[in-house]
Amino acid sequence: MFKKNERGSAVLVALIAIVALIVIAAMLVVPKYNKLVTGEETVDAAWAQVENQLQRRFDLVPNLVNTVKGYAEHEEEIFTQIADARTQYGNANTVEETADANNELSSALSRLLVVVENYPNLKADVQFTRLMDELAGTENRLTVARKDYNDTVQQFNNDVRRFPGNLIAGMFSFEQKDYFEIKEGVEEAPAVDFGD
């Protein structure tokens, strides 16, 4: 009878040890998992802000283009490039595709602003000035939103790559997020030559 009690005690000790290990593992995994979920949601929210500013920008562009068209009817190539970039943005499904569309639009807008320099009456137009002010404000908000997004992506990617987060991220299929990057050369204003 004494041996049955010892066997029962051994089973009970083993069961308690297993439960303790499960509790300890849960205490280690659950907070890290929750941090990854929170990080992913933060990245998604920051991306939504970038998209919000991009959408505002893309909504302003047709009004700006139409205002400039009245003064610069022979600049059709630039208007086509802007329309193509807006279409590319509308078809973008990933961060990389959206960034590419943004780069195309930025390049086309830079060329448009070079054209505007040749039309002093346009620069004095009240509607054009208002639209340019709105676009400048949107560009500033977009810069901040893009920085905030990239900061949250950096934090999330750090959590996904660091130990023990990398183990938990792997178990629950968390993957690194893409940064919103501009392509090299886009920051340079394009050369526009109107001939002699």
Disulfide bonds with the S-S distance in Angstrom:
none
